[in-house]
Structure formats: structure tokens, C-alpha cells
């Protein structure tokens, strides 16, 4: 079936349409869940990939985003863009935005009254709640999400500035909970640089499975409180790099202050971080056009690194299949791509229907019939597939 092929082509054509009817653009939904651990209701925002409701056979990785209200719209837009088109740089994923009732309490791993200015701050009296907050995420939120939505085992955890602290604390204390971590210019100064002390202990003791972590920072602190050479975030990253535990893959980027500062950097940091975590995901046109089997090997290797089966979207593979079936005729490559889709998405009626069409074009009626039958079994209500199957009998 050409449905996915046509859809991808239309997505690449910019067009404007005007009409009388107004329709809302819906990015996600907002829910409130009750936490017994925190003894309070917690607000979460949920973003589902564009393909989520088009199938019932794909499970998605999940990104857990702190400062959920602040970054939900912009970061989900980045994910939509990076995971779309015919050369996606990251996989499609579900995003769970987490909103804190008290950011200081939820984010701080210790109780400390000393603020960024080195002075005591009354508002810091509630600090020290990060462990309970992480317990809520691990014991209540993640089970809720994985029961309600089609998820796979891969999880990413993202935090910025003060909320970068619990992301690091999760790596140090419950590293099995998340597969990758994105820490954007975190508050390394907190409690006399307590996370540096915890890093040194973690570096000696960690012997767990593969994990990815990406840091961003700027090349100097953006105020006059500290001397220009003081940069605890950069010092932390350097220590992490020098004593990185086995199986921890470290990436980082330090932005020049004249280009980015602490407040301007979250969006570009998120883009850089997602590209790093899912590096090698973006396909090479030379591979797609000259040797499609390299794609299979590439994603097998990527799956091994990430710890779950990573597939190119069904529509992307369908696009290249039809490209070689009609636009740049090469039946061997077309059949490879369509077969590849049926292996990755064996429960997709569309994948089997497209393979049947390729066999039909190639004159192999027996294999075309078998593939149409499989497509019809998966979608018995589709009259077009039934019609094509009948045409083969004539």
C-alpha cells in the first residue's frame, strides 16, 4: 500500500490551507496523579508520538522531563522534528513532563541553607527532598506510565539547572532506573559541591550496565559573585571524564559565554544531548541508495548499544521501498526494504501489503498472494487488500 509513502511525501511539501473551521493544535494532555510517597497530587504532561494512534503494535521509549511545564512545548517540538522526515536523528518517543510543587524541595539531594550567593536563604529550609521525589518517579510514576501507555524498556531522564541535581542523583543512587541522562548546566555549586564528592564515590563503585550521560555548561559563571575562573560545572565534567566508570559513556559540550548563557542554553543543549544519546541513528543517504544492508547492520549495532531493538520508522522504510519500486527502479533494493519492514513490524498489515505490491510488480504472483493474505489476516476489514487479492486470481 502506498499510504505511508504518500504521507511522507506530503509531509515534505510545505502548503497552507485556509478554511472556516477552526481546530485546536493539541500537543499533549495534562493529568494529575496521587502520590502516596509524597502525600500529594502531582501534575504530569504527556506527549505521544504522531504515529502512536496509527498502530497498536509499536512500543516506544520514554523521556522523563523535569521542569515539565517550562520545557514541555519546546522540547516535544524538538523531538517531533528530530524523529521525523526520511532521515530521523532520534527514535520517536513518549515524553512525560513532571511539574514540581516545590522545585527546591524536589530537586535538592541534601538539606542546605546556603544559596548560590553564598548567603543563607530562608527559602532553602525545605531543601533535601530529592530522594523522596526520585522514589515517587521510580515507584509510582514509571509504573503508571508503563501500565497506561505502550512503552519499551528504554528511559531517558532530563533536568536543567537545579533539576539537574536529581538527574545526577538518580545516576548515583538508582542507575538501573534510566538508560540515559541529560544534565543541562546543573547547579554544581549546591551544598559546597556535594555532587563532586558523590561522583568520586560513584566512579569507584559503579559496575552496572551501559549508560549514556550528556552534560552541557558555559565557559564561565554569569555573574560577579564568583571569580571568573570559578566554574564548578566544568570542573565536575572534567572530573567525570578523567574518572569515568566502566560502561558509562560520557558526552558534553561547553558553550562560549558570548554565544549562550545559563538561561539561553536549554533548547540547544537538549538538541545536542538527544543527538549524542542516539548517535548513529541518523541514516546516511549513501547507505540507503547504494547498500541497504548496511542499514540493517547499523541498527543492529545501535540496538546492542542502547539495550533495546531500535528500528527505523515503518514509513521511512516504506518511502525508500517505493522509491526503488517506481521512481528509481531497482527491484532488488525495493524488495529488501519491504521485507525489512515485515521483519521489524510483523504485525503491520501495511508492511505486508507493500511487500505484496513489490512481488506483484516483479511478476512473482505466488509470493504476492501470500503477502496479501498475511496483510488481510492482520486487517480483515480492508476492502482494498481484498480487491488486490482477487485481482491476482484473474
N, C-alpha and C positions, 0 to 999 in steps of 0.2 A: 504494500500500500504506500502511496506517495504522500500520505498525510503529514508525517513528520518532516519529510524532505521539503514539502511546500511550506510548512510552518516555519522552518528555519530560514528559508529564502525570504519569506515575508518579514521576518524579524530583522533582516539585514537591510530592508528597504525603508527608508525614513519617509513617512507620509503623515499628513494632517487631515483629519476629517472633522467636519463641523455638523452639528445637529441640534435639535431642540431638546432632546432628553439629556438630563444631567445624571452622571453616575459617579459614585464615590470611588476614589482610588484607595483600596484597602491594602495596607502593608502587613498588618497582623492583627492580633487580638490581645486584650489585656484581661488577665484573670487574677483572682485573689485566692490564695490557698492558706489554710490554717496550719500553723506550725506549733506542735506541742513542745518541741525543743526550745523554741524561742518564746513560747507563750504569747504569740501574737499572730495576726494575719499578715501575710506577705504578698505584695503585688509582683506579678511577673508579666512580661510581654512575650508573645510567641510569634515568630516568623516561620512560615513554611515555604519551602521552595516552590517555584512556579509549577513544577511537574508533580507535586505531591498528590494533588487530587486527580491527576490524569491516569494514575495507576494504583494498584494495591499490592504490588509485588516488589517494590524497592524500599529498602531501609536506609536511613540517612544518618550521617554523623551529626553530632550536636555541638554547638558552640554556646558556652555559658558566659554571658557578658555582664560584668558588674557595671555600676552606673547605668543601669538599663534604660532609664528614661532619657538620660542625656545623650546617649550614643545610638539608641535603637534605630532611628530612621536612617542616619548616615551610614552606620556600619552594615545594616542589612542591604542598603543600596550598593555598597561596595561588594558584598557577597553576591548579590544578583548579577552585577556586572562581570566580576571576575569568573563566575561559574557559567556564563552564558556564551552564546555565539559558537562558532565551529572550531575554536581553539581555546577552550576554557583553561584557566590557570589554576583553578581550585575546584574541588567537587561541590556539587550542590549540598546544602546542609540546612538543618533546623537551627534557629537561633532562639535562645532563651535569655531575655533581658531581665536582670534581677535588680529590683529597686530596694535600697536600704531605707529603713525608717530613721536610723541614726547612722550616718556614714562613718563617723569617728568610732562609735562603739563596734560596729560590724567589721570594720577594716583593721583595727589595731590589734596586733598579736600580743601586746603587753599593756599593762596599765602604767601610764606615764603622764605627768603634768607638764612636761617641758615641750613647748611647741617649736615651730620652725624658727622662731626668732630667738630661741634660747631662753625665753622667759616662761614662767608658769602661766598657764591659761586655764581659766575656770571651766571652760567647755570640755576640757580633756579629762575631767573627773570620771566620765563614763567609759573611758577607753579600756581596752583589754578583752573585747568580746569576739575576736576573730575566730577562736577555736569553736565556740558555740555556733557562730554563723556558718563555718565550714561543715560542722556536724549537721546543721539543717540542710545544707546543699547536698551533702553526701547521703544522708539517711532519709530525707523526706522529699526534697525537690527532684533529685535524679530518679528515684523510683516512680514518682508521679509522672514525670515526663516520659519515661520509658514504658510505662503502662498505657498512657494515653495516646502516644504517637509512635509511628513506625521508625524506630531508631536502630542503628547498629552499635557496635561496642566502642566506637571512636569518639572521644570527647576532647574539646579544646576549652581552656579557661583563660579569660582576658580581663585585665584590670589596668587602670590608669592612675598614676599619682598615688593617692592614699589607698585606693582599692587595688593597687599593685601589690600591697603588703599581704593580703590574704591569698593572692595567687601564688606568691612565693611560699607562704606558709603551707599551702596545700602541697606544693612540691616537696617541702621538707618533712611534712608530717603524715600526709596521706597520698604518696606519689602514685599509688595504684589507681587512684580515682580518675585522673585525667591523663591523656596521652600526650598532650602538647600544651604549652603555656606561652602566653604573650603578655609581657610586662612592659608597660609604656611609662617611661620616666617615673619610676616608683619613688616613694618617699624614703630614700635610703638613710636619711638623717634621723629617722624615728628612734627614740629611746637610746640615744648615744650609739646609733648604728648597730642596733641589736641584730639585724638580719645578717650582717657581716659575720658576727660570732656564730650564728646558726649555720651559715654557709660552710664555714670551716669544719664544723662537726659533720654536716651532711656529706661533704666531699670525702671524708674519711670512711663513713659508714655505708654509703649507698651502694647496693649491689643488685638493684632491681632490674626490670626490663627496660627496653629502649624508650626514651622520652626526648621530645624536642622542646627547646625553650628559646625564645627570641626576646631580646631586650632592645629598647631604644632610650637614648638620652641626648642631651645637648652638651656642647663642649665647655660650657661654663654655667654656673648658677646665675639666675637672672635677677639679682638684687645686690644691694650694698651691705647686707648683713655679714656675709662671709667674704674672706679674701678670694680674689679671682681664681687662684689655683685650687680652691676647695671644690671638689666635685665628687661627693660620696657615691652617686650613682655610677659614674665612670670607674671609680676605684673598685666598686663592687663587681662590675662586669669584668674588669681586668683580673681580679682575684678568681672569679668563676672560670675564666678562660685558662688561667695558669694551673688550676687545680680541679678541672672539670672531671667529675666521676665517670667511670666507665658506663657506657650506654646512655649518657646524656649528651645530646647533640646541641651545641650552643651556637646561636647566631645573634648578631647585634648590629646596630647602626647608631653612630654618633653624629647628630646633625650640627652643623655650624650655627652658632647663635644668630648670625646675621640672616640666616635663611629660615630657621624655625626656633621657637622658644617653647617653654613648658606648656603654654596654653594653646599654641597653634599646631602642635605636633601630633595630636591623637589620630587624626584621619590618615595622614601619610604614614604614620607608624603602623597603623592597622593594615594598610595595604602592603607595606614592606614585610610585616610579620606573617601575614597569610601567604604571601608568595614564598617566604622562606620555609614555613612549615610544610607546605605542599609543593615544594620544589620538585622539578622533574614531571609535574603533572601536565604542564603545557605541551601540546604536541607540536612537532616540527613538520612544516609543510613538506619538506623533502622526504621525511619518513612516510607521510600519508600518501604521497604521489608516487614514490619510487619503490619503496619496500614496506608494504603494510605490516609484514610480520614483525618488524621492529617495534611497532606499537604494542603488540601482544607481549613481547619480551620486556618492554619498558614498563608496562603497567603491572606485570608480574613482579618485577623488582620493586616498584613503588609500593605494592601491596605488602610485600615482605617487610619493608622498612616501617610502614605505618601500622602493621598488625591487623589489617582487615582487607577484604577484597575490594580494590578500587577499580571501577570501570568508567570508561568514558560514557557520557550520556547516550542513551539509545538513539536520540535524534541526531547527534553528531555523527555516529557511525552510519546511520541511515543516509545522511546527507552525502557522505563520501561513496556509499554504495550506489546511490542513484547517479552521482556524478560520473562514475565509471561505467554505469549501465547504459546511460543515454548521452550525456554531454561530452565525455571523453571516453568513448567506448573501449573498455578493457574488461572483458567478461571475467577473466581470472581474478582481477582485483575486486570487481563487484561482488562476485560470489564469496570471496574471502571476507569482505566486510559484513555481508548479510549473514553468513554462517557465524561470524564472530559475535554478532548481536544475539543470535539464538542461543549461543553458549553462555553469554553474560546475562541474558534476560529470557530464560527458557519459558517463562510464564507470560510472555508478551505475544499476544495474537498478532500485533502489527509486525513484530520481528519475523515471525514465520510467514506472514502474508507477503512481506517484501522479498524474502528468500524464494518463495514460490514464484513470484513475478520474474525474478532473475533466471530461475531454472526454465521458466516458460520461454523467455526471450532467447535463451541458449538452446532451445529445442528439446530439453530433457523433460518430457511430459510426465514420466513416472515420478521423478523427484519433485516436480512441481505439484503433482496431485497429492503426494504425501505431505508436503509442506502446507498446502491449502487445507487439508484435512486437519492437521495439527492446529492451524490458525482458527479453524471453525470450531474445533473442540474447546478452545480457550475462549471463544466469543461466539456462541451459537446464535446470537440474535443479529449478527451482522449479515445483511442480505447481499452486500457486495461480494463478500468472500464466497458465499454460496453460489452466486451467479458465476463467478470466475471458475469455480469448481465444475459447474455444469457445462461451461463452455469448453473445458478440456475434454469432455466426453464426446463432443461432436467432431 
